[in-house]
Amino acid sequence: MAIFKPGQTLVTKEPVVDVDAGLGPGTLRFQLVVVNERGVESLPAVLTIEIPKPTRGVRQPRRRQPKPGG
């Protein structure tokens, strides 16, 4: 899994990059530039995403406890 750090370039020969699920809340901007075997670079493709802060008061569903004796 790739570890992204702000302002740093990540170079890979793999056609797929998994994004770390532990990224915190905020606005993130990803930029992809593809380089072919001759060293020619593509125009950048930019993706901006927003990871919201967790909502307060969200609870997990409670499991019902069996009644004693039954």
C-alpha positions in Angstrom: 0.0 0.0 0.0 1.3 3.4 -0.9 2.0 5.9 1.8 1.2 9.4 0.7 3.0 12.4 2.3 2.1 16.0 1.5 4.3 17.6 -1.1 6.2 14.4 -2.0 6.1 12.6 -5.3 5.3 8.9 -5.3 6.8 7.0 -8.2 5.5 3.5 -9.2 5.5 1.3 -12.2 2.3 -0.4 -11.0 -1.0 0.6 -12.8 -2.9 0.7 -9.6 -2.2 2.5 -6.3 -4.0 1.7 -3.1 -4.6 4.8 -0.9 -4.0 4.4 2.8 -7.3 4.1 4.6 -5.9 5.9 7.6 -5.9 9.4 6.0 -7.4 12.0 8.4 -10.1 14.5 7.8 -9.4 17.4 5.4 -9.2 18.3 1.7 -6.8 16.1 -0.2 -5.5 16.7 -3.7 -4.0 13.9 -5.8 -2.2 14.6 -9.1 -1.3 11.9 -11.6 1.3 12.2 -14.3 2.0 9.3 -16.6 5.4 8.9 -18.2 5.8 6.6 -21.2 8.8 4.4 -22.1 10.4 7.4 -24.0 10.1 9.7 -20.9 7.2 11.8 -22.3 4.9 13.0 -19.5 1.2 13.4 -19.8 -0.7 16.4 -18.7 -1.6 16.1 -15.0 -4.9 14.6 -14.0 -6.0 16.2 -10.7 -8.5 14.8 -8.2 -9.6 16.6 -5.0 -11.5 14.8 -2.3 -12.9 15.9 1.0 -12.7 13.5 4.0 -15.2 14.8 6.6 -14.6 14.9 10.3 -16.4 12.2 12.2 -19.9 13.1 13.2 -20.5 13.2 17.0 -23.2 11.1 18.5 -23.0 8.3 16.0 -23.4 5.0 17.8 -23.1 1.4 16.8 -26.4 -0.6 16.9 -26.8 -2.4 20.2 -27.3 -6.1 20.2 -30.3 -7.4 22.1 -29.3 -9.4 25.1 -31.2 -12.6 25.6 -33.6 -12.6 28.5 -32.6 -14.8 31.4 -34.1 -18.2 31.3 -35.2 -18.0 27.7 
